[in-house]
């Protein structure tokens, strides 16, 4: 004879042993990702009394995430933003510049071609500096993370050595560490090329 208490505990054990559904996994990953995107920063109090206040800030940019975690120094942070501005200057926002707009007070004409040429020269110098030191693979990491804003873990998947490195849809700690070190080293090359390293 089956006791209801035993049947309920057996059903609970069976439920616990089942693999989670795709939806449950996605919901869990979303919660973990949203927690990773939070960081504590010190900002000036908006009341205007000059005091500083610690607040929680949502950070989605991978460069800002790495900087807030202390994995990038100030020079690397500046170099990453310079690469991002240059990539964006190569065409992402060209449609928003109106060359027919009348400039006042001695403002520049704002020719889109000039912005694109300056951005191309910046990228060319940055690419050359990184490739001399690290090769094309190093520049690919800098360009994808700093320039296009791809997550470091996504870029690290390309450097996984075996299927064991790609466990449970993620990437191994070793592959992430390799990509992180390569990004830091590449950003150091860019910072040195443009005189941002302070040394």
LINWO-V954279 format. One record per pair of residues at least 24 apart in sequence whose C-alpha atoms are under 10 Angstrom apart, sorted by the first residue. I is the first residue (numbers start at 1). J is the second residue. Records with the same first field share a line. If there is no record, write none. Layout:
# LINWO-V954279
I: J ; J
This chain:
# LINWO-V954279
33: 60
34: 58 ; 59 ; 60
36: 60 ; 65
37: 61 ; 62 ; 64 ; 65
38: 65 ; 68
39: 64 ; 65 ; 68 ; 69
40: 68 ; 69
41: 68
60: 149 ; 151
61: 145 ; 146 ; 148 ; 149 ; 150 ; 151
62: 145 ; 146 ; 148 ; 149 ; 150 ; 151 ; 152 ; 153
63: 145 ; 146 ; 147 ; 149 ; 150 ; 151 ; 152
64: 146
65: 151
66: 152 ; 180 ; 184
71: 180 ; 181 ; 184
72: 180 ; 183 ; 184 ; 187 ; 188
73: 184 ; 187 ; 188 ; 197
74: 191 ; 196 ; 197 ; 198
75: 187 ; 188 ; 190 ; 191 ; 192 ; 195 ; 196 ; 197 ; 198
76: 146 ; 183 ; 184 ; 185 ; 186 ; 187 ; 188 ; 189 ; 190 ; 191 ; 192 ; 196 ; 197
77: 146 ; 184 ; 187 ; 188 ; 191 ; 196
78: 187 ; 190 ; 191 ; 196 ; 197
79: 126 ; 142 ; 146 ; 186 ; 187 ; 188 ; 189 ; 190 ; 191 ; 192 ; 193 ; 194 ; 195 ; 196 ; 197
80: 142 ; 143 ; 145 ; 146 ; 147 ; 149 ; 183 ; 184 ; 186 ; 187 ; 188 ; 190 ; 191
81: 146 ; 147
82: 119 ; 122 ; 123 ; 126 ; 146 ; 147 ; 190 ; 191 ; 194
83: 119 ; 122 ; 123 ; 126 ; 127 ; 142 ; 143 ; 145 ; 146 ; 147 ; 148 ; 187 ; 190
84: 119 ; 123 ; 142 ; 143 ; 144 ; 145 ; 146 ; 147 ; 148 ; 149
85: 119 ; 122 ; 123 ; 146 ; 147 ; 148
86: 115 ; 116 ; 117 ; 118 ; 119 ; 120 ; 121 ; 122 ; 123 ; 124 ; 126 ; 147
87: 116 ; 119 ; 120 ; 122 ; 123 ; 143 ; 146 ; 147 ; 148
88: 116 ; 119 ; 147 ; 148
89: 113 ; 114 ; 115 ; 116 ; 117 ; 118 ; 119 ; 120
90: 115 ; 116 ; 117 ; 118 ; 119 ; 120 ; 123
91: 115 ; 116 ; 119
122: 190 ; 194
123: 147 ; 190
125: 190 ; 193 ; 194
126: 186 ; 187 ; 189 ; 190 ; 191 ; 192 ; 193 ; 194
127: 186 ; 189 ; 190
128: 189 ; 190 ; 193
129: 186 ; 187 ; 188 ; 189 ; 190 ; 191 ; 192 ; 193 ; 194
130: 185 ; 186 ; 187 ; 188 ; 189 ; 190 ; 193
131: 186 ; 189
132: 189
133: 185 ; 186 ; 189
134: 182 ; 185 ; 186 ; 189
135: 186
137: 179 ; 182 ; 186
138: 179 ; 181 ; 182 ; 183 ; 184 ; 185 ; 186 ; 187
139: 182 ; 183 ; 186 ; 187 ; 190
140: 182 ; 183 ; 186
141: 179 ; 180 ; 182 ; 183 ; 184 ; 186 ; 187
142: 179 ; 180 ; 182 ; 183 ; 184 ; 185 ; 186 ; 187 ; 190
143: 183 ; 186 ; 187
144: 183
145: 179 ; 180 ; 183
146: 183 ; 187
152: 176 ; 177 ; 179 ; 180 ; 183
153: 177 ; 179 ; 180
154: 179
155: 179 ; 180
156: 180
